[in-house]
Amino acid sequence: MLAKPLVEKLEQIAGKENVLTSKISLEIYAYDASPFTGNPGAVVFPTTTEMVAEIVKLAKENNVPLMARGAGSCLSGGAVAPGGGIVLSLTKMNKILEIDPLSRVAVVQPGVTNKMVQEACAPYGLMFAPDPASQNIATIGGNIAENSGGMRGVKYGTTKDHILGLEVVLSSGDVITTGGINSQIEPEIDLTYYFCGSEGTLGIITKAWLALSPINSKVKTMTAVFDSIEKAGACVAEIIAKGIGPTTMEILDNTCIKAVDDYLQLGLPRDAAAFLLIEIDGFQSDVKIMLEGIIKAFENNKALEYKIAQNEKERQDLWKARRSVNGALGKLKPAYFTHDIVVPRDRLADMLGKVAELAQKYDIIIANVAHAGDGNLHPAFYYDHRIPEEVEKVEIAADELIRETIAQGGTISGEHGIGIEKLKYMTWAFSKPTLQMMQDVKNAFDPRAIMNPGKLLPQVGDE
């Protein structure tokens, strides 16, 4: 817990009702959705940018670490509280400040959830393209900090591709705006990309200008069933190689299929080795051509069957199934962690097969779900954290998976971030000069190293 004088100053800045220091409150904010935990000294709920800036100045003057967080749905330990530090929960900064349908721009605070933005933009025929599976709770600030792309990433790219500018509180307490694409933003050097994926280590986002995209009225959602996950992966690679640009392409393995069907009772193909979910949108003529090409790929890769959703209910049921995967799998074991490796799409089938091999080799449960269209796999390792042998096996298997990912020309994180979980892998994936360059950027923004310390970057020289 923070010293009493510091707590009192925080209460003066944010109001006593917005500062938590009780043991149970600190315990609640000690962890995120990863297996890691921390030890916060206080939790503060600022409601304005000015409050955030004053809190940062206080932390700087007293050399106290701080961390901004939203819903805490981070899977890599990025939102685990720094020891004895200040947790800035931005969930009360949750307003959609403006939607300009003519310019296709939304201005939002960081605590707004992705789902709130989607619902607010839909009446204008617009959407915010990034759509993580956790969109019901995931905040825009978190989406930006982790550069999450979600299921539409194959067509629309990741979060950074849809951010026009940011308002950021630096570690000095100064407030800057980044970007200059939109006339609402004061012209300054465009540092926007530095903060997308920075995991809160460079500054605290307090406002975001989002680029919106039109919702296409012509949509087709389809599924295909395969007797091997490698065939499903090969089908994805063929679709991309043909130049077809689906909105989404998701793969669920047999473990995921059974868990989701047990939960939702949708009649999913429980004996299938893999279930491919694809959605396409666009002009009617484009959709027709894409649909023909995708069906041909199903046939070429020996899909056991394929179906096209016949109405909106069938379509929504399929997406409910996909978004329910993590929750449905929760009954398998008391603990799990999920990697988010990315490989070139022509290597997807090999990597899907490798995951299955690792599960068999180490006699562990690995549930495989993937944003297959952009090569982003989400293998989830399930284990009992009370049994040391199980913990050791999943850690060894995960290390082997990461080494294979790098060997295949892939990268160690597509959207969940490095956080704490992948720190040891950074020296496997990047050279020392590259890591030093990253550290130099960090030092320039945060010379006192108070912004979410211990995350994202290992100490250069560590092995």
The 8 nearest C-alpha neighbors of each residue, nearest first, counted from 0:
[[1, 40, 83, 41, 2, 20, 39, 84],
 [2, 0, 40, 3, 41, 6, 5, 83],
 [1, 3, 5, 4, 6, 0, 40, 7],
 [2, 4, 6, 5, 7, 1, 0, 8],
 [5, 3, 7, 6, 2, 8, 1, 9],
 [6, 4, 8, 7, 3, 2, 9, 1],
 [5, 7, 3, 9, 8, 4, 10, 1],
 [6, 8, 10, 4, 5, 9, 3, 11],
 [9, 7, 11, 5, 10, 6, 12, 4],
 [8, 10, 6, 12, 11, 7, 13, 5],
 [11, 9, 15, 14, 7, 13, 8, 12],
 [10, 12, 8, 9, 14, 13, 7, 15],
 [11, 13, 9, 10, 14, 50, 8, 53],
 [14, 12, 10, 45, 11, 17, 9, 50],
 [15, 13, 10, 16, 17, 11, 12, 18],
 [14, 16, 10, 17, 18, 13, 11, 9],
 [17, 15, 14, 18, 10, 19, 13, 44],
 [16, 18, 44, 15, 14, 43, 13, 19],
 [17, 19, 43, 15, 42, 16, 10, 44],
 [20, 18, 42, 41, 21, 24, 43, 17],
 [19, 21, 41, 25, 22, 24, 42, 18],
 [22, 20, 24, 23, 19, 25, 41, 26],
 [21, 23, 25, 24, 26, 20, 0, 27],
 [22, 24, 26, 25, 21, 27, 20, 28],
 [25, 23, 27, 21, 26, 22, 19, 20],
 [24, 26, 22, 28, 27, 23, 39, 29],
 [25, 27, 23, 29, 24, 28, 22, 38],
 [26, 28, 24, 25, 29, 23, 30, 22],
 [29, 27, 25, 26, 30, 24, 80, 39],
 [30, 28, 37, 26, 80, 38, 36, 27],
 [31, 29, 36, 79, 28, 37, 35, 80],
 [30, 32, 71, 33, 78, 79, 72, 73],
 [33, 31, 74, 72, 73, 71, 34, 30],
 [32, 34, 74, 76, 35, 31, 75, 336],
 [35, 33, 32, 336, 36, 335, 76, 334],
 [36, 34, 33, 76, 30, 79, 37, 31],
 [37, 35, 30, 29, 79, 34, 38, 80],
 [38, 36, 29, 80, 79, 81, 82, 30],
 [37, 39, 82, 29, 83, 80, 81, 40],
 [40, 38, 83, 84, 80, 82, 41, 81],
 [39, 41, 0, 83, 1, 84, 85, 38],
 [42, 40, 20, 85, 39, 19, 86, 0],
 [41, 43, 86, 19, 18, 85, 87, 20],
 [44, 42, 18, 87, 17, 88, 45, 86],
 [43, 45, 17, 88, 87, 89, 91, 46],
 [46, 44, 50, 13, 47, 51, 43, 89],
 [45, 47, 92, 91, 44, 50, 48, 89],
 [48, 46, 50, 49, 45, 51, 92, 205],
 [47, 49, 51, 50, 205, 52, 46, 168],
 [48, 50, 52, 47, 51, 53, 46, 54],
 [51, 49, 53, 47, 48, 52, 45, 54],
 [50, 52, 48, 54, 49, 53, 45, 55],
 [51, 53, 172, 49, 55, 50, 54, 168],
 [54, 52, 56, 50, 55, 51, 57, 49],
 [55, 53, 57, 51, 56, 52, 50, 58],
 [54, 56, 58, 52, 172, 57, 53, 59],
 [57, 55, 172, 59, 53, 58, 54, 60],
 [58, 56, 54, 60, 55, 59, 53, 61],
 [57, 59, 63, 55, 61, 56, 60, 62],
 [60, 58, 62, 56, 57, 61, 55, 63],
 [59, 61, 57, 58, 62, 56, 63, 55],
 [60, 62, 58, 59, 63, 57, 5, 56],
 [63, 61, 59, 58, 60, 64, 449, 447],
 [62, 64, 58, 61, 84, 449, 59, 65],
 [65, 63, 449, 84, 450, 85, 62, 81],
 [66, 64, 85, 84, 450, 86, 451, 449],
 [65, 67, 451, 86, 87, 450, 85, 68],
 [66, 68, 87, 88, 86, 203, 199, 89],
 [69, 67, 88, 78, 87, 89, 71, 66],
 [68, 70, 71, 89, 90, 88, 138, 110],
 [69, 71, 72, 137, 136, 138, 68, 90],
 [70, 72, 31, 73, 69, 78, 68, 32],
 [71, 73, 32, 70, 31, 74, 137, 136],
 [74, 72, 32, 71, 75, 31, 78, 77],
 [73, 75, 33, 32, 76, 415, 72, 337],
 [76, 74, 418, 420, 77, 33, 73, 417],
 [77, 75, 418, 419, 79, 33, 78, 35],
 [76, 78, 418, 75, 79, 73, 419, 454],
 [79, 77, 76, 31, 68, 71, 73, 80],
 [80, 78, 30, 76, 37, 77, 31, 36],
 [79, 81, 37, 29, 39, 38, 78, 82],
 [82, 80, 84, 37, 39, 83, 38, 79],
 [81, 83, 38, 84, 39, 37, 80, 40],
 [84, 82, 40, 39, 38, 0, 81, 1],
 [85, 83, 64, 40, 39, 81, 65, 82],
 [84, 86, 65, 41, 40, 42, 39, 87],
 [85, 87, 42, 66, 65, 67, 88, 43],
 [88, 86, 67, 43, 66, 44, 89, 42],
 [87, 89, 44, 68, 90, 69, 67, 43],
 [88, 90, 110, 92, 91, 69, 44, 87],
 [89, 91, 110, 92, 69, 88, 93, 70],
 [92, 90, 93, 89, 46, 110, 44, 45],
 [93, 91, 110, 46, 89, 90, 108, 94],
 [92, 94, 111, 110, 91, 108, 90, 109],
 [95, 93, 108, 96, 107, 111, 92, 110],
 [94, 96, 107, 97, 106, 108, 93, 111],
 [97, 95, 107, 106, 94, 98, 108, 105],
 [96, 98, 106, 105, 95, 99, 107, 104],
 [97, 99, 105, 104, 100, 106, 96, 120],
 [98, 100, 104, 101, 102, 103, 105, 97],
 [101, 99, 103, 102, 98, 123, 104, 125],
 [100, 102, 103, 99, 104, 98, 123, 211],
 [101, 103, 104, 100, 99, 211, 210, 181],
 [104, 102, 100, 211, 101, 99, 210, 105],
 [103, 105, 210, 99, 102, 209, 211, 98],
 [106, 104, 98, 209, 97, 208, 99, 107],
 [107, 105, 208, 97, 96, 207, 209, 95],
 [108, 106, 95, 96, 207, 206, 94, 105],
 [107, 109, 206, 93, 94, 92, 110, 205],
 [110, 108, 140, 139, 111, 205, 206, 92],
 [109, 111, 93, 90, 92, 89, 138, 108],
 [112, 110, 93, 138, 109, 139, 108, 94],
 [113, 111, 138, 115, 114, 137, 139, 136],
 [112, 114, 134, 116, 115, 138, 139, 137],
 [115, 113, 117, 135, 134, 112, 116, 118],
 [116, 114, 112, 118, 113, 117, 119, 111],
 [115, 117, 119, 113, 114, 118, 120, 112],
 [116, 118, 114, 120, 126, 115, 119, 121],
 [119, 117, 115, 121, 116, 120, 114, 122],
 [118, 120, 116, 117, 121, 115, 122, 98],
 [121, 119, 125, 117, 118, 126, 123, 122],
 [120, 122, 124, 125, 123, 118, 119, 117],
 [123, 121, 124, 120, 119, 125, 118, 117],
 [124, 122, 121, 125, 120, 100, 119, 126],
 [123, 125, 121, 214, 122, 213, 120, 126],
 [126, 124, 213, 121, 120, 214, 123, 212],
 [127, 125, 212, 117, 211, 120, 128, 121],
 [126, 128, 211, 129, 117, 212, 116, 210],
 [127, 129, 126, 130, 155, 212, 151, 211],
 [130, 128, 148, 158, 149, 127, 157, 151],
 [129, 131, 149, 150, 134, 128, 148, 132],
 [149, 132, 130, 134, 133, 150, 148, 129],
 [131, 133, 322, 134, 149, 130, 150, 321],
 [134, 132, 131, 135, 137, 136, 322, 72],
 [133, 135, 137, 113, 131, 114, 136, 132],
 [136, 134, 114, 133, 137, 112, 113, 115],
 [135, 137, 134, 112, 133, 70, 138, 113],
 [138, 136, 134, 112, 133, 70, 113, 135],
 [139, 137, 112, 141, 140, 110, 111, 113],
 [138, 140, 142, 109, 141, 113, 112, 111],
 [141, 139, 109, 143, 138, 142, 144, 110],
 [140, 142, 144, 138, 139, 143, 145, 69],
 [143, 141, 139, 147, 145, 140, 146, 144],
 [142, 144, 146, 195, 140, 141, 145, 158],
 [143, 145, 198, 196, 141, 195, 197, 142],
 [144, 146, 196, 416, 147, 143, 142, 198],
 [147, 145, 196, 143, 158, 195, 142, 414],
 [148, 146, 414, 142, 145, 158, 149, 157],
 [147, 149, 157, 129, 152, 158, 131, 156],
 [131, 150, 148, 130, 129, 152, 151, 147],
 [149, 151, 152, 247, 370, 130, 131, 148],
 [152, 150, 247, 246, 153, 149, 154, 155],
 [153, 151, 156, 155, 148, 154, 150, 157],
 [152, 154, 373, 372, 151, 247, 155, 156],
 [155, 153, 246, 152, 151, 156, 244, 245],
 [154, 156, 152, 151, 153, 128, 157, 246],
 [157, 155, 152, 154, 153, 160, 148, 158],
 [158, 156, 148, 152, 159, 160, 147, 129],
 [157, 159, 146, 148, 160, 161, 129, 147],
 [160, 158, 161, 162, 157, 195, 146, 192],
 [159, 161, 158, 157, 162, 156, 155, 163],
 [162, 160, 210, 159, 158, 209, 163, 211],
 [163, 161, 209, 159, 164, 210, 160, 208],
 [164, 162, 208, 209, 178, 180, 210, 161],
 [165, 163, 178, 177, 208, 162, 191, 207],
 [166, 164, 207, 177, 176, 206, 167, 208],
 [165, 167, 176, 206, 205, 175, 204, 207],
 [168, 166, 204, 203, 175, 174, 205, 165],
 [169, 167, 174, 203, 202, 173, 172, 52],
 [168, 170, 202, 171, 172, 173, 167, 174],
 [169, 171, 172, 445, 202, 55, 450, 168],
 [172, 170, 169, 173, 56, 59, 55, 445],
 [173, 171, 52, 56, 55, 169, 170, 168],
 [172, 174, 171, 169, 168, 175, 52, 170],
 [175, 173, 168, 167, 169, 172, 166, 176],
 [176, 174, 167, 166, 168, 177, 173, 169],
 [177, 175, 166, 165, 167, 178, 164, 184],
 [178, 176, 189, 164, 165, 191, 190, 187],
 [179, 177, 189, 164, 180, 191, 163, 190],
 [178, 180, 186, 181, 184, 189, 187, 185],
 [181, 179, 178, 163, 182, 164, 184, 186],
 [180, 182, 183, 179, 184, 163, 178, 164],
 [181, 183, 184, 180, 179, 185, 186, 178],
 [184, 182, 181, 185, 179, 180, 208, 186],
 [185, 183, 182, 179, 181, 186, 178, 176],
 [184, 186, 187, 183, 179, 176, 182, 178],
 [187, 185, 179, 184, 188, 178, 177, 176],
 [188, 186, 189, 185, 177, 178, 179, 176],
 [187, 189, 190, 177, 178, 186, 179, 176],
 [190, 188, 178, 177, 191, 187, 179, 192],
 [191, 189, 177, 193, 192, 188, 178, 194],
 [190, 192, 177, 193, 189, 194, 164, 178],
 [191, 193, 195, 194, 190, 159, 189, 196],
 [194, 192, 191, 190, 195, 197, 196, 201],
 [193, 195, 197, 192, 191, 196, 144, 201],
 [196, 194, 143, 192, 144, 146, 197, 193],
 [195, 197, 145, 146, 144, 198, 194, 143],
 [196, 198, 194, 199, 144, 195, 200, 201],
 [199, 197, 144, 196, 200, 145, 77, 416],
 [198, 200, 197, 201, 202, 144, 451, 203],
 [199, 201, 450, 451, 198, 197, 202, 452],
 [202, 200, 444, 199, 445, 441, 450, 197],
 [203, 201, 169, 168, 199, 200, 170, 167],
 [202, 204, 168, 167, 199, 205, 67, 169],
 [203, 205, 167, 166, 206, 168, 140, 202],
 [204, 206, 166, 109, 167, 108, 48, 203],
 [207, 205, 108, 166, 165, 107, 204, 109],
 [208, 206, 165, 107, 106, 164, 209, 166],
 [207, 209, 106, 164, 163, 105, 162, 165],
 [210, 208, 162, 105, 104, 163, 161, 207],
 [209, 211, 161, 104, 162, 103, 163, 105],
 [212, 210, 103, 127, 126, 104, 125, 209],
 [211, 213, 126, 125, 127, 128, 214, 210],
 [214, 212, 125, 124, 215, 126, 211, 103],
 [215, 213, 125, 124, 126, 216, 212, 121],
 [214, 216, 281, 217, 280, 213, 218, 282],
 [215, 217, 218, 214, 281, 280, 282, 283],
 [216, 218, 280, 215, 281, 283, 282, 219],
 [219, 217, 280, 279, 216, 220, 281, 215],
 [218, 220, 279, 278, 280, 221, 217, 307],
 [221, 219, 278, 308, 277, 307, 314, 279],
 [220, 222, 307, 277, 306, 308, 276, 278],
 [223, 221, 276, 306, 275, 305, 277, 307],
 [222, 224, 305, 275, 304, 274, 302, 306],
 [223, 225, 274, 303, 304, 302, 273, 271],
 [226, 224, 302, 273, 227, 303, 272, 271],
 [225, 227, 272, 271, 273, 228, 303, 224],
 [228, 226, 272, 229, 225, 230, 273, 231],
 [227, 229, 273, 231, 230, 272, 232, 351],
 [228, 230, 348, 232, 227, 231, 352, 233],
 [231, 229, 233, 232, 228, 227, 300, 234],
 [232, 230, 234, 228, 229, 233, 225, 235],
 [233, 231, 348, 229, 235, 234, 230, 347],
 [232, 234, 230, 236, 348, 235, 231, 229],
 [233, 235, 231, 237, 232, 236, 300, 296],
 [236, 234, 232, 238, 233, 237, 239, 231],
 [235, 237, 233, 239, 234, 345, 238, 344],
 [238, 236, 240, 234, 235, 239, 241, 233],
 [239, 237, 235, 241, 240, 236, 243, 293],
 [238, 240, 236, 242, 241, 237, 243, 235],
 [239, 241, 237, 242, 238, 236, 243, 235],
 [242, 240, 238, 239, 243, 237, 292, 236],
 [243, 241, 239, 240, 244, 238, 237, 289],
 [242, 244, 241, 239, 238, 289, 245, 292],
 [243, 245, 154, 242, 246, 239, 153, 279],
 [246, 244, 279, 247, 278, 154, 243, 248],
 [245, 247, 154, 279, 151, 278, 153, 280],
 [246, 248, 151, 278, 245, 277, 150, 153],
 [249, 247, 277, 372, 371, 276, 370, 278],
 [248, 250, 370, 276, 371, 369, 275, 277],
 [251, 249, 275, 369, 368, 274, 371, 276],
 [252, 250, 368, 274, 273, 255, 367, 256],
 [251, 253, 273, 367, 255, 254, 272, 256],
 [254, 252, 272, 256, 255, 273, 271, 257],
 [255, 253, 257, 256, 252, 366, 258, 367],
 [254, 256, 258, 253, 252, 257, 251, 366],
 [257, 255, 253, 259, 254, 258, 260, 269],
 [256, 258, 260, 269, 254, 255, 259, 261],
 [257, 259, 255, 261, 327, 260, 256, 328],
 [260, 258, 262, 256, 327, 261, 257, 324],
 [259, 261, 264, 257, 263, 262, 258, 265],
 [262, 260, 258, 259, 264, 263, 257, 327],
 [261, 263, 259, 260, 264, 327, 258, 323],
 [262, 264, 260, 265, 261, 259, 320, 266],
 [265, 263, 260, 266, 261, 262, 267, 259],
 [266, 264, 263, 267, 260, 316, 320, 259],
 [265, 267, 264, 260, 268, 269, 263, 261],
 [266, 268, 265, 269, 260, 256, 264, 257],
 [269, 267, 271, 270, 266, 256, 224, 274],
 [270, 268, 257, 271, 267, 256, 253, 260],
 [271, 269, 268, 272, 253, 257, 226, 256],
 [270, 272, 273, 268, 269, 226, 253, 225],
 [273, 271, 226, 253, 227, 252, 228, 225],
 [274, 272, 252, 228, 225, 271, 251, 253],
 [273, 275, 224, 251, 250, 223, 252, 225],
 [274, 276, 250, 223, 222, 249, 224, 277],
 [277, 275, 222, 249, 248, 221, 250, 274],
 [278, 276, 248, 221, 247, 220, 222, 249],
 [277, 279, 220, 247, 246, 219, 245, 221],
 [280, 278, 245, 246, 219, 218, 286, 220],
 [279, 281, 218, 217, 215, 286, 246, 219],
 [282, 280, 215, 217, 286, 285, 283, 218],
 [281, 283, 285, 284, 286, 217, 280, 215],
 [282, 284, 286, 285, 217, 287, 281, 280],
 [283, 285, 287, 286, 282, 288, 281, 289],
 [286, 284, 282, 288, 287, 283, 289, 281],
 [285, 287, 289, 283, 288, 284, 290, 281],
 [286, 288, 290, 284, 285, 289, 283, 291],
 [287, 289, 285, 291, 290, 286, 292, 284],
 [290, 288, 286, 292, 291, 287, 243, 293],
 [289, 291, 293, 287, 288, 292, 286, 294],
 [292, 290, 288, 294, 289, 293, 295, 287],
 [293, 291, 295, 289, 290, 294, 296, 288],
 [292, 294, 296, 290, 295, 291, 289, 238],
 [295, 293, 297, 291, 296, 292, 290, 298],
 [294, 296, 298, 292, 293, 297, 299, 291],
 [297, 295, 299, 293, 298, 294, 234, 300],
 [298, 296, 294, 302, 300, 295, 299, 301],
 [297, 299, 295, 301, 296, 300, 302, 294],
 [300, 298, 296, 301, 297, 295, 234, 302],
 [301, 299, 297, 298, 234, 302, 230, 296],
 [302, 300, 298, 299, 303, 297, 225, 230],
 [301, 303, 225, 297, 304, 224, 300, 298],
 [304, 302, 224, 225, 301, 226, 305, 223],
 [305, 303, 302, 224, 223, 306, 225, 297],
 [304, 306, 223, 222, 224, 302, 307, 303],
 [307, 305, 222, 221, 308, 223, 304, 220],
 [306, 308, 221, 220, 309, 222, 305, 219],
 [309, 307, 313, 314, 220, 310, 221, 306],
 [308, 310, 307, 313, 311, 314, 312, 220],
 [311, 309, 313, 312, 308, 314, 315, 307],
 [310, 312, 314, 313, 315, 309, 308, 316],
 [313, 311, 315, 314, 310, 316, 309, 308],
 [314, 312, 316, 308, 311, 310, 315, 317],
 [313, 315, 311, 317, 312, 316, 308, 220],
 [314, 316, 318, 312, 317, 313, 319, 311],
 [317, 315, 319, 313, 314, 318, 312, 320],
 [316, 318, 320, 314, 315, 319, 313, 321],
 [319, 317, 321, 315, 320, 316, 322, 314],
 [318, 320, 316, 322, 317, 321, 315, 323],
 [319, 321, 317, 323, 318, 322, 316, 259],
 [322, 320, 318, 323, 319, 324, 317, 132],
 [321, 323, 132, 319, 320, 324, 318, 133],
 [324, 322, 320, 321, 326, 325, 327, 319],
 [323, 325, 327, 326, 321, 322, 259, 328],
 [326, 324, 328, 327, 323, 329, 322, 255],
 [325, 327, 329, 328, 323, 324, 330, 322],
 [326, 328, 324, 259, 329, 258, 325, 323],
 [329, 327, 325, 326, 330, 258, 331, 324],
 [330, 328, 326, 327, 331, 325, 332, 333],
 [329, 331, 328, 332, 327, 333, 326, 258],
 [330, 332, 329, 328, 381, 333, 382, 364],
 [333, 331, 382, 334, 381, 330, 383, 329],
 [332, 334, 383, 382, 331, 384, 335, 330],
 [335, 333, 382, 332, 383, 381, 384, 336],
 [334, 336, 381, 380, 382, 379, 337, 333],
 [335, 337, 380, 379, 33, 338, 34, 381],
 [338, 336, 379, 378, 377, 380, 339, 335],
 [337, 339, 377, 378, 340, 379, 336, 412],
 [340, 338, 377, 412, 376, 413, 375, 415],
 [339, 341, 411, 412, 376, 375, 338, 410],
 [340, 342, 375, 374, 410, 409, 413, 376],
 [341, 343, 409, 374, 344, 346, 347, 408],
 [344, 342, 346, 345, 374, 409, 347, 341],
 [343, 345, 374, 347, 346, 236, 342, 373],
 [344, 346, 236, 343, 347, 348, 233, 342],
 [347, 345, 344, 349, 343, 348, 342, 350],
 [346, 348, 344, 350, 349, 232, 345, 374],
 [347, 349, 232, 229, 351, 233, 350, 346],
 [348, 350, 352, 346, 347, 351, 353, 229],
 [351, 349, 353, 347, 352, 348, 354, 346],
 [352, 350, 348, 354, 353, 349, 347, 229],
 [351, 353, 349, 355, 350, 354, 229, 348],
 [354, 352, 350, 356, 355, 351, 349, 357],
 [353, 355, 357, 351, 356, 352, 350, 358],
 [354, 356, 352, 358, 353, 357, 359, 351],
 [357, 355, 353, 359, 354, 358, 360, 352],
 [358, 356, 360, 354, 359, 355, 361, 353],
 [359, 357, 363, 355, 356, 362, 360, 361],
 [358, 360, 362, 356, 357, 361, 355, 363],
 [361, 359, 357, 358, 362, 356, 363, 355],
 [360, 362, 363, 359, 358, 357, 392, 396],
 [363, 361, 359, 358, 360, 364, 357, 392],
 [362, 364, 358, 361, 365, 359, 393, 381],
 [365, 363, 381, 358, 380, 366, 362, 382],
 [366, 364, 380, 379, 358, 378, 367, 381],
 [367, 365, 379, 254, 378, 255, 364, 368],
 [366, 368, 378, 252, 377, 251, 365, 379],
 [369, 367, 251, 377, 250, 378, 376, 252],
 [368, 370, 376, 371, 250, 377, 249, 375],
 [371, 369, 249, 375, 372, 150, 376, 248],
 [370, 372, 369, 374, 249, 248, 373, 375],
 [371, 373, 248, 153, 370, 374, 235, 247],
 [372, 374, 153, 371, 375, 370, 344, 152],
 [373, 375, 371, 344, 342, 341, 372, 343],
 [374, 376, 341, 370, 373, 369, 371, 340],
 [377, 375, 369, 340, 339, 341, 378, 370],
 [376, 378, 339, 369, 368, 338, 367, 337],
 [377, 379, 367, 366, 338, 337, 376, 365],
 [380, 378, 337, 366, 365, 336, 377, 367],
 [379, 381, 365, 335, 336, 364, 337, 393],
 [382, 380, 335, 364, 332, 334, 365, 379],
 [383, 381, 334, 332, 389, 335, 384, 390],
 [382, 384, 385, 333, 386, 334, 332, 389],
 [383, 385, 386, 390, 334, 382, 387, 333],
 [386, 384, 383, 387, 390, 389, 382, 333],
 [385, 387, 384, 389, 388, 383, 390, 382],
 [388, 386, 390, 389, 391, 385, 384, 383],
 [387, 389, 391, 390, 386, 392, 393, 385],
 [390, 388, 392, 391, 387, 386, 382, 383],
 [389, 391, 387, 388, 393, 392, 384, 394],
 [390, 392, 388, 394, 389, 393, 387, 395],
 [391, 393, 389, 395, 394, 390, 396, 388],
 [394, 392, 396, 395, 390, 391, 397, 389],
 [393, 395, 397, 391, 396, 392, 398, 390],
 [396, 394, 398, 392, 397, 393, 391, 399],
 [395, 397, 393, 399, 394, 398, 392, 400],
 [398, 396, 400, 394, 399, 395, 393, 401],
 [399, 397, 395, 401, 400, 396, 394, 402],
 [400, 398, 396, 402, 397, 401, 403, 395],
 [399, 401, 397, 403, 398, 402, 404, 396],
 [400, 402, 404, 398, 403, 399, 397, 405],
 [401, 403, 399, 405, 404, 400, 406, 398],
 [402, 404, 406, 400, 401, 405, 407, 399],
 [405, 403, 401, 409, 407, 402, 406, 400],
 [404, 406, 409, 408, 402, 407, 403, 410],
 [405, 407, 403, 404, 408, 402, 409, 401],
 [408, 406, 404, 405, 409, 403, 342, 346],
 [409, 407, 405, 406, 342, 404, 410, 343],
 [410, 408, 342, 405, 404, 341, 407, 343],
 [409, 411, 341, 412, 340, 405, 342, 404],
 [410, 412, 340, 341, 401, 409, 339, 413],
 [413, 411, 340, 339, 410, 416, 414, 415],
 [412, 414, 339, 341, 340, 375, 415, 411],
 [413, 415, 147, 416, 146, 145, 412, 148],
 [416, 414, 145, 74, 75, 412, 413, 339],
 [415, 417, 145, 414, 418, 412, 75, 198],
 [416, 418, 421, 455, 75, 419, 422, 420],
 [419, 417, 77, 454, 76, 455, 75, 420],
 [420, 418, 76, 454, 422, 421, 75, 417],
 [419, 421, 75, 418, 422, 76, 417, 423],
 [420, 422, 417, 424, 423, 419, 418, 425],
 [423, 421, 424, 425, 419, 457, 420, 417],
 [422, 424, 421, 425, 426, 457, 462, 427],
 [423, 425, 427, 421, 422, 426, 428, 411],
 [424, 426, 428, 427, 422, 423, 429, 421],
 [427, 425, 429, 424, 428, 462, 423, 430],
 [428, 426, 424, 425, 429, 423, 402, 430],
 [427, 429, 425, 426, 424, 405, 430, 410],
 [430, 428, 426, 425, 427, 433, 434, 431],
 [429, 431, 433, 432, 434, 426, 428, 427],
 [430, 432, 434, 433, 435, 459, 429, 460],
 [433, 431, 435, 434, 430, 436, 429, 437],
 [434, 432, 436, 430, 435, 431, 429, 437],
 [435, 433, 437, 431, 436, 432, 438, 430],
 [436, 434, 438, 432, 437, 433, 431, 439],
 [435, 437, 439, 433, 438, 434, 432, 440],
 [438, 436, 434, 440, 435, 439, 433, 441],
 [437, 439, 435, 441, 436, 440, 442, 434],
 [440, 438, 436, 442, 441, 437, 435, 443],
 [441, 439, 443, 437, 438, 442, 436, 444],
 [440, 442, 438, 439, 444, 443, 445, 201],
 [443, 441, 446, 439, 445, 440, 444, 438],
 [444, 442, 440, 441, 445, 446, 439, 438],
 [443, 445, 441, 442, 201, 446, 440, 170],
 [444, 446, 442, 448, 170, 447, 443, 441],
 [447, 445, 442, 448, 443, 444, 441, 170],
 [446, 448, 445, 449, 62, 59, 442, 170],
 [449, 447, 445, 446, 450, 452, 442, 64],
 [448, 450, 64, 447, 452, 65, 451, 63],
 [451, 449, 200, 452, 65, 448, 66, 64],
 [452, 450, 66, 200, 65, 199, 449, 454],
 [453, 451, 450, 454, 449, 448, 64, 81],
 [454, 452, 451, 455, 456, 419, 457, 81],
 [453, 455, 418, 419, 452, 456, 77, 451],
 [454, 456, 418, 417, 422, 419, 457, 453],
 [457, 455, 454, 422, 458, 453, 438, 425],
 [458, 456, 422, 459, 455, 461, 425, 423],
 [457, 459, 461, 460, 456, 438, 434, 435],
 [460, 458, 461, 457, 435, 434, 431, 438],
 [461, 459, 458, 462, 431, 457, 426, 434],
 [462, 460, 459, 458, 457, 426, 423, 431],
 [461, 426, 460, 423, 427, 459, 458, 424]]
